[in-house]
Amino acid sequence: VSSEISLTRMIPEGSDAISPAPHHDIYSIEDLRQLIFAIKEATSYKKPVGVKIAAVHNVASIASGIVRAGADFVTIDGIRGGTGAAPVVIRDNVGIPIEIAVAVVDQRLREEGIRNQASIIAAGGFKTSADVMKAIALGADAVYIGTAALIALGCHVCQKCYTGKCNWGIATQDPYLTRRLNPEIGAKRLSNLLRAWSLEMKEMLGGMGINAIESLRGNREQLRAVGLTETELRILGIKHAGETW
């Protein structure tokens, strides 16, 4: 590690930083609950505490356990989420689409009567405002973006994040390279993206006759599918295009 990392993480300079993939203090829902409430107590219950999980085949059961453990929100990351630091084979083949994950988690929490105890935050491949609208209609309370925000900042998707030598000064800590990113221009471009999406979403809500985004959450009657199988339609809880109420 470098001198800066050595100071912040208290690791000897020049040694390897060993960061285990699993949390060795969490091996059960009870362990998770203990950690969640320890964090809540440490923040005097003034900050929401959530858990981020991957979108996998049993995501509904995992999310249910997290909510019952006392989390204020569950963040789900779908297979299309992009990160330049992940091995390509993992990035492209591990996980399930965020739409399916959100739909099954929302439905599971409703069936168990605990949907109002936590928020669902979705991520993983949201490239347009329409993608966000669909996720909310499937049950998400909110979404977050990564790649879209990077592109707004000036990312050219050269997929070299893992090298730490981003030519555009974004995914790097190199002082020489970071000078290439103008924070003021980047902030303005990102602000423009979010403002444009917000306006587009308002237009779509108006077209559906809905006056508040909250009324769209979990409102799957507003969705119709084309080209999906009966199994996919059942899991998503939506009808095929052309079907009536």
C-alpha positions in Angstrom: 0.0 0.0 0.0 1.0 3.6 -0.5 1.8 6.0 2.3 -1.6 7.6 2.1 -3.4 4.3 2.4 -1.1 3.3 5.2 -2.2 6.3 7.2 -5.9 5.8 6.6 -6.1 2.1 7.0 -3.3 1.6 9.5 -1.5 -1.0 7.3 2.3 -1.1 7.0 3.5 0.8 4.0 4.6 -1.4 1.1 2.6 -4.5 2.4 -0.4 -6.0 0.7 -3.9 -4.9 1.8 -5.9 -8.1 2.5 -9.6 -7.3 2.2 -11.7 -10.5 2.7 -14.7 -10.8 0.5 -17.0 -12.1 3.3 -17.8 -10.2 6.5 -16.3 -12.5 9.1 -18.5 -11.0 11.8 -21.7 -12.0 10.0 -22.6 -15.6 9.7 -26.3 -15.5 10.5 -29.3 -13.1 10.5 -28.8 -12.8 14.3 -25.2 -11.6 13.6 -26.5 -9.1 11.1 -29.2 -7.8 13.4 -26.5 -7.2 16.1 -24.4 -5.3 13.7 -27.3 -3.2 12.4 -28.4 -2.1 15.8 -24.8 -1.5 16.9 -24.4 1.0 14.1 -27.8 2.5 14.9 -26.8 3.0 18.5 -23.4 4.4 17.5 -25.3 7.0 15.4 -28.0 7.7 18.0 -30.6 6.3 15.7 -30.2 9.4 13.5 -28.9 7.7 10.4 -30.6 5.0 8.2 -28.8 1.7 8.2 -29.0 -0.5 5.1 -27.5 -3.6 3.5 -26.4 -4.0 0.0 -26.8 -7.4 -1.7 -26.3 -8.9 -5.2 -29.3 -9.8 -7.3 -29.2 -13.6 -7.1 -31.8 -16.4 -7.4 -32.7 -16.4 -3.7 -32.6 -12.6 -3.3 -36.2 -12.5 -2.0 -35.3 -14.7 1.0 -32.1 -12.7 1.7 -33.9 -9.4 1.6 -36.7 -10.6 3.9 -34.1 -11.6 6.5 -32.4 -8.3 6.2 -35.6 -6.4 6.8 -36.5 -8.6 9.7 -33.0 -7.9 11.1 -33.9 -4.2 11.3 -32.4 -2.7 8.2 -33.9 0.6 7.1 -33.3 -0.1 3.4 -32.1 -2.9 1.1 -29.9 -2.1 -1.9 -30.0 -4.6 -4.7 -27.3 -4.6 -7.5 -28.3 -6.4 -10.7 -26.1 -8.3 -13.2 -25.8 -5.4 -15.6 -24.1 -3.2 -13.1 -20.7 -2.1 -14.4 -17.4 -1.9 -12.6 -14.0 -1.7 -14.1 -12.5 -3.5 -11.1 -14.4 -6.8 -11.5 -13.2 -9.7 -13.6 -15.0 -9.8 -16.9 -16.3 -13.4 -16.4 -17.8 -12.4 -13.1 -19.3 -9.1 -14.3 -21.0 -10.7 -17.3 -22.2 -14.0 -15.9 -22.9 -13.7 -12.2 -26.3 -12.5 -10.9 -29.8 -11.9 -12.3 -31.4 -8.8 -13.9 -32.4 -6.1 -11.5 -35.9 -6.0 -12.8 -36.6 -9.6 -11.7 -34.8 -9.1 -8.4 -36.8 -6.0 -7.5 -40.1 -7.6 -8.5 -39.6 -10.7 -6.4 -38.3 -8.8 -3.4 -41.2 -6.3 -3.5 -43.7 -9.1 -3.8 -42.1 -11.2 -1.0 -42.1 -8.3 1.5 -45.7 -7.5 0.7 -46.8 -11.1 1.2 -45.0 -11.1 4.6 -46.5 -7.8 5.6 -43.2 -6.1 6.1 -42.9 -4.0 2.9 -43.5 -0.7 4.8 -40.6 -1.5 7.2 -37.8 -0.8 4.7 -37.1 0.8 1.4 -35.8 -1.0 -1.7 -33.0 0.7 -3.6 -32.2 -0.7 -7.1 -29.1 -0.5 -9.2 -27.4 -2.3 -12.1 -27.7 -1.1 -15.7 -30.0 2.0 -15.5 -29.1 3.9 -18.6 -32.2 6.0 -19.2 -35.1 7.6 -17.3 -37.4 4.9 -18.7 -35.3 2.3 -17.0 -35.8 4.1 -13.7 -39.5 4.3 -14.2 -39.8 0.6 -14.9 -37.8 -0.2 -11.8 -40.1 2.0 -9.6 -43.2 0.5 -11.2 -41.8 -3.0 -10.3 -41.4 -2.0 -6.6 -38.3 0.0 -6.1 -38.4 3.1 -3.8 -35.3 4.6 -5.4 -32.4 3.8 -7.7 -28.8 4.8 -7.9 -26.6 5.0 -11.0 -22.9 4.4 -11.6 -21.9 4.1 -15.2 -24.4 6.7 -16.4 -22.9 9.2 -13.9 -19.4 8.4 -15.0 -20.3 9.0 -18.6 -21.8 12.3 -17.7 -18.5 13.2 -16.0 -16.6 12.4 -19.2 -15.9 8.7 -19.0 -15.2 7.1 -22.4 -15.8 3.6 -21.2 -12.3 2.4 -22.1 -12.6 -0.2 -19.4 -9.3 0.5 -17.8 -10.6 1.4 -14.3 -8.8 -1.5 -12.7 -5.4 -0.2 -13.8 -5.8 3.0 -11.7 -4.6 4.9 -14.8 -7.9 6.4 -16.1 -6.9 8.7 -19.0 -9.9 11.0 -18.2 -8.9 11.5 -14.6 -12.0 9.8 -13.1 -11.1 6.3 -11.9 -7.6 7.2 -10.6 -5.8 8.7 -7.7 -2.8 9.7 -9.8 -2.3 13.4 -9.2 -1.1 14.0 -12.8 -4.2 12.3 -14.2 -6.8 13.7 -11.9 -5.9 17.2 -13.2 -7.6 16.2 -16.4 -11.0 16.1 -14.7 -12.6 19.6 -14.2 -14.8 19.2 -11.2 -17.0 22.2 -12.0 -17.7 21.1 -15.6 -18.2 17.5 -14.5 -20.6 18.5 -11.8 -22.6 20.7 -14.3 -22.8 17.8 -16.7 -24.0 15.3 -14.1 -26.5 17.9 -12.8 -27.8 18.3 -16.4 -28.2 14.5 -16.7 -30.2 14.2 -13.5 -32.3 17.2 -14.3 -33.1 15.9 -17.8 -34.1 12.5 -16.4 -36.3 14.2 -13.8 -38.1 16.2 -16.5 -38.5 13.1 -18.7 -40.0 11.1 -15.8 -42.5 13.9 -15.1 -43.5 13.8 -18.8 -44.0 10.0 -18.6 -46.0 10.3 -15.3 -48.2 12.9 -17.0 -48.8 10.5 -19.9 -49.9 7.8 -17.5 -52.2 10.2 -15.6 -50.1 10.0 -12.4 -49.3 13.1 -10.5 -46.7 11.8 -8.1 -43.9 9.3 -8.4 -45.0 7.7 -5.2 -48.1 6.5 -6.9 -46.0 4.6 -9.4 -44.2 2.5 -6.9 -45.2 -1.1 -7.3 -47.9 -0.1 -9.7 -47.3 -2.9 -12.2 -50.7 -2.3 -13.9 -48.8 0.5 -15.8 -46.4 -2.1 -17.3 -46.8 -4.4 -20.3 -44.3 -6.7 -21.8 -43.3 -7.8 -25.3 -41.4 -11.0 -26.1 -41.2 -12.4 -22.5 -42.1 -15.9 -21.6 -45.1 -16.8 -19.4 -42.7 -17.6 -16.6 -41.0 -14.2 -16.8 -44.4 -12.5 -16.9 -45.5 -14.4 -13.8 -42.3 -13.6 -11.9 -42.5 -9.9 -12.8 -46.2 -9.8 -12.1 -47.1 -8.0 -15.3 -49.2 -8.7 -18.3 -48.3 -9.1 -22.0 -48.9 -6.2 -24.3 -52.5 -6.2 -25.5 -53.9 -7.8 -22.4 -56.6 -5.9 -20.6 -56.9 -5.4 -16.8 
